[in-house]
Amino acid sequence: MKKWIFIPLFALILIIGLFIKVYFSSVQPVKAAEKKAVSLARDKVQLSEVDDFHIYNGIETVNVIEGKNKNGSKVIVWIPEKSKKVIIKKAKDGITKEEAIQKLLQEKQPKKIISVRLGMEKNIPMWEIYYRSENNLINYYYVHFETGEWLKKVENL
């Protein structure tokens, strides 16, 4: 009788262990990219605090870091993966996430905004807004970070 309890319990522990290993293996490249990008940003900007890090995959892969410099000013750092040419902007020199959303709402009526994040293409910092339209299709709307002007749209995917 003990075998019938032990075998499923062992299998369950094995499956949970396998899921944990797969999770940590999949997160490792992102953590390595973050560590490398933050190190580079600390050298270039004297970054004292990191608030957010994400990887933008557009025409090219760009690491984006939001944080504060040694003076306490909010800064955003874009680091293209291939060129390593670091672009640094103060957050106050561009539009906010909410202003980018308002730009979208002036033109479109999204059913649901899924994500809004910073990115960069052709050395132009921008906001990428990913949303679903009324007919449940996927759409992307790109707004220039500094001017708030519309850059491009990818609609009805």
Summary of the structure (lengths in Angstrom):
residues: 157
radius of gyration: 20.7
end to end distance: 55.5
largest distance: 71.6
contacts: 443
relative contact order: 0.11
helix: 37%
strand: 39%
